[in-house]
């Protein structure tokens, strides 16, 4: 089994508050990889914060509200979802629960983009 993990391809990181031209340009490359259809499962991670983000440790270090759960900026970019995709909501950038998330799948290969 081959798994693809697409990390935080969300509106706020491309065209939103933390986006830039380089991020927007990367989107077409990610779509190309998805369209190759070489993966048994695709995981889309979402950086996920709550409305109190600015009060958190991360929010004090990066005082820019972004990826607030349920907002347009939190959503994964349109066109990246596929029938075999799964969402992983992570509450910090330095998320470390990969084993718990992917460990239940008997995979041979994981590709991160």
N, C-alpha and C positions, 0 to 999 in steps of 0.2 A: 504494500500500500504506500502510495506517495501522497504527502500532504503539503499544501501550500499555505503559508501564514502571511497574510497581508497586514502589516502593522500600521494602524492609526491613519488610514486613508480617509480622513474625515474632512468635512467642509472647513472647519476652523483651521486646519493645518494646510489647506491648499489655497482656497480663495478667501478664507475668513481672516479673523483677527491675527493669527500667527502664520498666515500663508505668505507665499512669495512666488515669483515667476518660476523658479526652479522646481518647486513642489508641483505647481500646475502642469509643467512640462512632463513630469514623471508619470502623470496619470495615464497618458496614452500608452506608455511602455507597460504599465501594470495591466491594462486592458488587453494588450497583445499577449502577455503571459497567460492570462485567464483564458483567452480565446484559443490558445494552443490545445486546451483540454487534455493536459498531461497529468492531471491530479485526480485522485479518488475523493479527496475532501479538501475544501478550502475554508480556512478560518480567517475571519475578519476581526481584528482587534479594534476596540473602541476605547480611547482614553475617556474615562467617565468621571466627571466631577459633579458635585451637588451645588446648590445655590450658595452655600457657605464657603465656597472654594477659597476666597480671599482670606478667610480666617484660618485656613489650614497651613501646615508647615510649608507645603509646596507653594501655596498661594502667596505666602509672605516672601518667598524667594523668587517667584515669577508672578508678580502682581498684575496679571492679565487674565480676566475671566475668559475661559475657553472650555469647549466640550462639556457644557453643562447639560446633564442628562435631560433628554426630551427636547432640546433646542435644535434648530436647523444646523448650527455649527457642530453639534454632536453626531449628526447623521453621517453614515458612510456615504461616500460619493455615489451619486446615481450611476448605474451601469456596472457596478462592481459585484453586485449580488448575483449568484447563480443558484440553481436548484440544489447543489451539493455544498452550499456554504453554511457555516456556523458562526455565530457571533460570540466574542469573548469580551466582556466588559471588564476593564481593569481600572482600578482606582488610583493608580500612580504610574508615572512613566517607567520607573524601575520595577515593574511587576515581575514577580519571581515564582509564579504558580504554574509554570509550563508543565511540570511533571503531572500535577493533578488534572490538568486540562487535556493534555495529549496522551497521557499514560494509559488511558483506557482503550486506545486504538493500537492495533498491532501493525505499526507502520515500519517501513524499511528506510524511508527517506523523508526528510523535512526540508523544504526550501522557504527561506524568509525573504520577503521584500517589503 
